[in-house]
Every structure is written in structure tokens, then in C-alpha cells.
């Protein structure tokens, strides 16, 4: 799964590309990835209501 991330001072910040409303952070890139996995698990389990997602629409 793709994610967007950046380093801001001493923290790594990011979000899953498919779920851009849900940002998380970590003290290292590895911590950030673990937190992103945790957020995905919450989405997958249905524990977060009204999740907005990004999708692609094919236009012909």
C-alpha cells in the first residue's frame, strides 16, 4: 500500500495514500510505518466510521 511521508524537524509524518484524512507520526521512519499499519488495521476491522477514501475513475 502506498503512503505519503515527510520529516518535520524530529518527527516523521505520513498518511496512507488511499486515506488522506488520517495522518499519523513516528519518531523514526520505522515507527511511522508501524503506526500506518495500525491505522490500516483499524480501517480493515471497521472500527473507524465514515471513512473517506481516494479512488480513480476511468473516463472513456
C-alpha positions in Angstrom: 0.0 0.0 0.0 1.4 3.4 -0.9 1.8 6.1 1.6 2.9 9.8 1.7 5.5 10.9 4.2 7.9 13.6 5.2 10.2 14.5 8.0 9.3 17.6 10.0 12.0 18.6 12.5 12.4 15.4 14.6 9.2 13.6 13.6 8.2 11.5 10.6 4.6 12.3 9.5 2.6 10.5 6.9 -0.7 9.0 5.7 -1.9 6.1 3.6 -2.5 7.4 0.1 -5.9 5.8 -0.1 -6.9 7.5 3.2 -5.5 11.1 3.1 -7.6 12.4 6.0 -5.9 10.1 8.6 -2.3 11.3 9.4 0.0 9.7 11.9 3.6 10.2 13.0 6.6 8.4 14.4 10.0 9.2 15.9 11.6 7.2 13.0 10.6 6.0 9.6 10.1 2.6 11.1 7.8 3.9 13.8 5.8 5.8 11.2 5.3 2.6 9.1 4.1 0.7 12.2 1.6 3.4 13.0 0.4 3.4 9.4 -0.1 -0.4 9.7 -2.1 0.2 12.9 -4.4 2.7 11.2 -5.0 0.3 8.3 -5.9 -2.5 10.7 -8.5 -0.2 12.3 -9.9 0.6 8.8 -9.9 -3.1 7.9 -11.7 -4.0 11.1 -14.4 -1.4 10.5 -13.5 0.4 13.8 -13.5 3.9 12.2 -16.9 5.1 10.9 -17.5 7.3 7.9 -14.0 6.8 6.3 -13.4 8.9 3.2 -11.2 7.2 0.6 -9.5 8.2 -2.6 -10.3 6.2 -5.8 -9.7 6.5 -9.5 -12.5 6.9 -12.0 -11.8 5.7 -15.6 -13.1 8.1 -18.2 -13.5 6.8 -21.8 
